[in-house]
Amino acid sequence: MVLPQADGLSLNSIPSFVKEHHGSHKTYVPVSTLIEWTSSRYSSHVYVYDLATAVGFGKLTEKWALENKGIHVIPSQSRSGAGLSIAGRLSGGSSDDTSLKSILTTYTTPIGLSQMAHALSILPVPTTSGRLVLQVPNVSVVGEALTLSPSLGHISASLASLPESILVILSSTPQEALNIASLSYRISDYHVIHIFDHHSSTRENHHVVVPSENADDKVTFEDALKDEGYGFFDYAGDNDAETVVVLLNSPLAGAALKLATQFPGLGVVSVRVLKPWSADALLAILPKTVRHVHVLDEVLAETFGGSLYPEVFSSFWGAEERIQPDIHEHRVAPARLRQLLSHPSTLTELLAGFAPVQPKVSPTLDEALVKKLLFFSSPASHLSSLPLLITKTFTNSRTIETRHLIDFDAYSKPGGIAADRVTIAPHSDVHNPVALPILLPITDESLGYSDCLVILDQSLLKTHSVLEHVKAKKPVLILTSWTPEEILSNLPKQSLELLLSRSSRVYIVDPKAVASSLSGSNPSNALDLEVVVAYLGFSRLYFGSGASQTLLKTLAQNVFGDSVGGVALEELVSKSWDSLAEVPIPGEGDSLFTNASDSNELKGFEFNSITPPENAPAQSVQASVESWHIAAKHLLFPEAYAPIAQNPEKAEEYSQQAELRPEVPERTFLVTCTVNRRLTPLEYDRNVFHLEFDTSNTGLKYAIGEALGVHGWNDDEDVLDFCRWYGVDPNQIITLPLAEGGGKVMHSRTVFQALQQQIDIFGKPPKSFYAALAEHSTSREDRMALLFIAAPEGAGTFKKLSETETVTFADVLQRFKSARPDIAKLCELVGDIKPRHYSIASAQDAVGDRVDLLVVTVDWVLPSGSPRYGQCTRYLAGLKVGQKVTVSIKPSVMKLPPSHEQPIIMAGLGTGAAPFRAFMQYRAWLSAQGTPVGPLLYYFGSRHRSEEYLYGEEIEAYITDGVITHAGLAFSRDGKKKVYIQHKMREDAESLVKMLAKDRGVFYLCGPTWPVPDVFEALVGALVEYQGKTVEEAGEYLESLKEEERYVLEVY
Ligand SMILES: Cc1cc2nc3c(=O)[nH]c(=O)nc-3n(C[C@H](O)[C@H](O)[C@H](O)COP(=O)(O)OP(=O)(O)OC[C@H]3O[C@@H](n4cnc5c(N)ncnc54)[C@H](O)[C@@H]3O)c2cc1C
């Protein structure tokens, strides 16, 4: 069962998707996807800033740009002074973009906006063919817990110095965000900054009407706004209001507008267009009766002024026909905003404090008929698709409206937690929906706002305060393998008390057990069946006393059809019905209560990540430091623990020696080093060396051009050093899971072996490592620093650590001394050393049981001045003759053409010579067998002939023998003038063209990436000169050769 996900939409599917849904039709794709699509469509270039992608906005555009040449993305980094190149591009007059009638778009966040302040202040006047649109997803990290917030505090700082030519417009609901994003490309008279609510609205799956295609004719901003039915401001409340509250268009404003209608004498104004500020429009929308104005300004801290108060204040100057009201400023810092949004009663209290008269009935944001559902799950679990599935059940309904929003807490549990909010309501109130996090807050010490709570990960009951999120007397469904007794004995006392005090009804169902009882001989369907069982369990509770097996069957039939995985729906419904059980909650006198633990500090859910945590570890896989007898079991009964044969039918003469590198999923071979010879002089700064390995009796076979995967080891001394300062015994036995073993297959080794051969402890840590390590830190400073580095706001620090200081996992542990996971956990957090690939420099037909490599050591100097070495090249450089090495084979693009007589043209720098040596050996071998072979051109470049003419003697011999028909050798530093391979290729332009265009030759480039454009240009030049093509035609021709596998690049 595949659920349609926004991320899965390819560029090609979007236009038809939108075509299908525009006009009166509706879609359930998150609006952020549609904003990206609109922006990609109407912009000549999209500048995607890293801060935007860090909050989940821009990745799709980058993906689409790879699929479609018409979309141009410029990945950009956020830093002070950002955006100058955009300003330059728009000012450039004669740039390509101007001729393309360009609208440039930038994706950035409010913080990114402030970094662009200077660039924005020097933008040229907007024209129909030169404008900038900034799409700004508003969500920012606040507070010590690094929670994501919809605070508009950052905006104020960015707006102070904007020129008149920039329009600043805010949207808060999904539909409005889409309409305004689209409108931004229809107008001609302003650059646009569109700030939309990415904390929830644009990430929601919500019915929206897709706007029709933008016409080519440009209109003024005011006309476009009117066409859409929007004004500069929105007003709600009493038409004769005495008191008015003004705030920026945001989730808070949406909720305030809704409450305003319930207070006599009160009105609320939401500001949609912040710049150009229209005092006239504000005065026009306000009742003449207004005597008091309260401005709620969102700020970063209460000591900072906001952007709204000065505008509102100045609007009343000179407004003669009205009485001057008193104007009050209220600064709303993120902590206060959080309180207002997550405890709806505090917002009501705030408005009540302003209102001249108190209402008779307590104002509320709730609609009687809206059902609010909340789901907690592990993001990596397949059952986590349940909420979206429930939402999609009603997608086509004309009478029911569903909304869905997913938030992640990446830090409070390894692998993270997902919280899905779903609302189901009659089709009404579509235009101004209150943001889901306000309708259904997830907050500590919650009063319970959901009508049904579903817990998809039973372990959360022991660690997190999930049960408090359900309303009194409402059902809780737990998908669990525990019995009712086990559920109760796993609950701490505070949870039992809560359930009792709220008279909650707790139900359980075990989807796994039901699915496996039904999947019979076809266990591959079990996962699908589990989802259906969960769906049925939920539906039964949702419909309560109205539920019947017939109803559930009808409902499920619309979603799943008549059967799932070969099991009839009827049977599934009946089994699921029977297996749902109620958990009897004991009274306070019960022994369960007395025995329940009360020391357990349950954690709350914090929304701190928009995407699921990276590399969420699979649930069941856990490393452990084992007692000796468990380790002994692994050693004594290896067949029970060793990796499952990948392909038993392909049993080979030389089988996989799993016990050597059991954690490596691919087929490995243990080869023996027979030669390790340095090719460059000792005093030369680059160590390029030649390796030969004996492959006899290993079964290793390779084709010309393939690469060897080398599973290198870490340095012994470094490992022992690490063990010493980490305080772990290197001889301790450790049991580790196999990546491919589904968590069931483990293997044992000493800590020293694990760190030397498997665990990438001296490798480069990803962001997720910092987040995971924070969990293990006992000092608050360390924890905050680690979480900061992992958060979007820490992008700069992470970059510095990663790119400038090139820290390793071990370095991070050195820095954050309070974070000391035990060694088994650490191995799990760090992960395995990845094999490095090396082009094979020999032809097996020519050399027999041997494989050769050509390697250059990688090293660099740290800012501290100490040297650092590449993991694998250091290992290879230190290999002694006789030493065994674990290798695997990697297929490659470097394939010889089908006919031996087709010309081959090879160009390489440095170690790029490796596969070409194999090509030459093979052609020489073919010739020796009497097989006719075609021409072979060899271009090779390095700095000095005397030091880096790699395999020089062999090459000269091949030239003499005619295996190489022509060589273009470029030693860049030997002469006064620098000569590179592209210069040599230009000298041979005519014959290169003949070989490529007439004789179906194949061109190969291998080695470092930097000569790629020069070589391409040299070939384009040759085709222009000798084939009469234009530059574009020549470029397209070379592109077509790539398709034919006649222009082959292997660069690294
Ligand atoms: C198909 C293919 C064929 C190849 N053929 C050859 C060949 O024939 N000969 C050859 O010599 N190479 C070849 N390579 C390159 C080779 O695979 C390795 O990338 C190279 O040898 C470096 O590996 P290493 O383990 O020594 O360095 P690594 O440890 O992987 O380091 C590589 C780079 O990563 C960065 N880095 C490392 N650690 C950190 C850190 N902690 N923080 C931040 N940055 C870090 C550094 O910039 C460093 O330069 C080939 C690559 C491919 C993909």
The ligand as an SDF file (V2000), in Angstrom:
LIG
                    3D

 53 58  0  0  0  0  0  0  0  0999 V2000
   34.6930    5.3660   -8.4680 C   0  0  0  0  0  0  0  0  0  0  0  0
   35.8770    5.9000   -7.7010 C   0  0  0  0  0  0  0  0  0  0  0  0
   37.1420    5.5530   -8.0880 C   0  0  0  0  0  0  0  0  0  0  0  0
   38.2370    6.0300   -7.3650 C   0  0  0  0  0  0  0  0  0  0  0  0
   39.4860    5.6760   -7.7420 N   0  0  0  0  0  0  0  0  0  0  0  0
   40.5580    6.1080   -7.0580 C   0  0  0  0  0  0  0  0  0  0  0  0
   41.8740    5.7330   -7.4490 C   0  0  0  0  0  0  0  0  0  0  0  0
   42.0480    5.0090   -8.4020 O   0  0  0  0  0  0  0  0  0  0  0  0
   42.9010    6.1810   -6.6960 N   0  0  0  0  0  0  0  0  0  0  0  0
   42.7180    7.0230   -5.6160 C   0  0  0  0  0  0  0  0  0  0  0  0
   43.7150    7.3900   -4.9780 O   0  0  0  0  0  0  0  0  0  0  0  0
   41.4920    7.4050   -5.2430 N   0  0  0  0  0  0  0  0  0  0  0  0
   40.4030    6.9660   -5.9150 C   0  0  0  0  0  0  0  0  0  0  0  0
   39.1490    7.3300   -5.5160 N   0  0  0  0  0  0  0  0  0  0  0  0
   38.9920    8.1440   -4.2960 C   0  0  0  0  0  0  0  0  0  0  0  0
   38.9310    7.2090   -3.0540 C   0  0  0  0  0  0  0  0  0  0  0  0
   37.7440    6.4430   -3.0820 O   0  0  0  0  0  0  0  0  0  0  0  0
   38.9060    7.9520   -1.7160 C   0  0  0  0  0  0  0  0  0  0  0  0
   37.9110    8.9300   -1.7470 O   0  0  0  0  0  0  0  0  0  0  0  0
   40.2170    8.6370   -1.3840 C   0  0  0  0  0  0  0  0  0  0  0  0
   41.2690    7.7160   -1.4270 O   0  0  0  0  0  0  0  0  0  0  0  0
   40.1760    9.2440    0.0120 C   0  0  0  0  0  0  0  0  0  0  0  0
   39.8740    8.2570    0.9600 O   0  0  0  0  0  0  0  0  0  0  0  0
   40.4240    8.3500    2.4600 P   0  0  0  0  0  0  0  0  0  0  0  0
   39.6870    7.3420    3.2640 O   0  0  0  0  0  0  0  0  0  0  0  0
   41.9020    8.2690    2.4900 O   0  0  0  0  0  0  0  0  0  0  0  0
   40.0110    9.7960    2.8940 O   0  0  0  0  0  0  0  0  0  0  0  0
   38.7670   10.2010    3.7830 P   0  0  0  0  0  0  0  0  0  0  0  0
   39.0000    9.8860    5.1910 O   0  0  0  0  0  0  0  0  0  0  0  0
   37.5650    9.6270    3.1490 O   0  0  0  0  0  0  0  0  0  0  0  0
   38.8050   11.7400    3.5690 O   0  0  0  0  0  0  0  0  0  0  0  0
   38.4790   12.2940    2.3030 C   0  0  0  0  0  0  0  0  0  0  0  0
   38.1740   13.7570    2.4510 C   0  0  0  0  0  0  0  0  0  0  0  0
   37.0700   13.9200    3.3240 O   0  0  0  0  0  0  0  0  0  0  0  0
   37.2610   15.0090    4.1530 C   0  0  0  0  0  0  0  0  0  0  0  0
   37.2110   14.5540    5.5740 N   0  0  0  0  0  0  0  0  0  0  0  0
   37.7160   13.4180    6.1090 C   0  0  0  0  0  0  0  0  0  0  0  0
   37.4570   13.3710    7.4300 N   0  0  0  0  0  0  0  0  0  0  0  0
   36.7790   14.4740    7.7210 C   0  0  0  0  0  0  0  0  0  0  0  0
   36.2190   14.9990    8.9200 C   0  0  0  0  0  0  0  0  0  0  0  0
   36.3390   14.3760   10.0790 N   0  0  0  0  0  0  0  0  0  0  0  0
   35.5680   16.1790    8.8490 N   0  0  0  0  0  0  0  0  0  0  0  0
   35.4420   16.8250    7.6790 C   0  0  0  0  0  0  0  0  0  0  0  0
   35.9490   16.3970    6.5240 N   0  0  0  0  0  0  0  0  0  0  0  0
   36.6130   15.2400    6.5420 C   0  0  0  0  0  0  0  0  0  0  0  0
   38.6050   15.6200    3.8440 C   0  0  0  0  0  0  0  0  0  0  0  0
   38.3940   16.7080    2.9850 O   0  0  0  0  0  0  0  0  0  0  0  0
   39.3100   14.5570    3.0770 C   0  0  0  0  0  0  0  0  0  0  0  0
   40.1220   15.1110    2.0960 O   0  0  0  0  0  0  0  0  0  0  0  0
   38.0570    6.8770   -6.2510 C   0  0  0  0  0  0  0  0  0  0  0  0
   36.7600    7.2340   -5.8810 C   0  0  0  0  0  0  0  0  0  0  0  0
   35.6940    6.7540   -6.5890 C   0  0  0  0  0  0  0  0  0  0  0  0
   34.3100    7.1750   -6.1540 C   0  0  0  0  0  0  0  0  0  0  0  0
  1  2  1  0
  2  3  1  0
  2 52  2  0
  3  4  2  0
  4  5  1  0
  4 50  1  0
  5  6  2  0
  6  7  1  0
  6 13  1  0
  7  8  2  0
  7  9  1  0
  9 10  1  0
 10 11  2  0
 10 12  1  0
 12 13  2  0
 13 14  1  0
 14 15  1  0
 14 50  1  0
 15 16  1  0
 16 17  1  0
 16 18  1  0
 18 19  1  0
 18 20  1  0
 20 21  1  0
 20 22  1  0
 22 23  1  0
 23 24  1  0
 24 25  2  0
 24 26  1  0
 24 27  1  0
 27 28  1  0
 28 29  2  0
 28 30  1  0
 28 31  1  0
 31 32  1  0
 32 33  1  0
 33 34  1  0
 33 48  1  0
 34 35  1  0
 35 36  1  0
 35 46  1  0
 36 37  1  0
 36 45  1  0
 37 38  2  0
 38 39  1  0
 39 40  1  0
 39 45  2  0
 40 41  1  0
 40 42  2  0
 42 43  1  0
 43 44  2  0
 44 45  1  0
 46 47  1  0
 46 48  1  0
 48 49  1  0
 50 51  2  0
 51 52  1  0
 52 53  1  0
M  END
$$$$
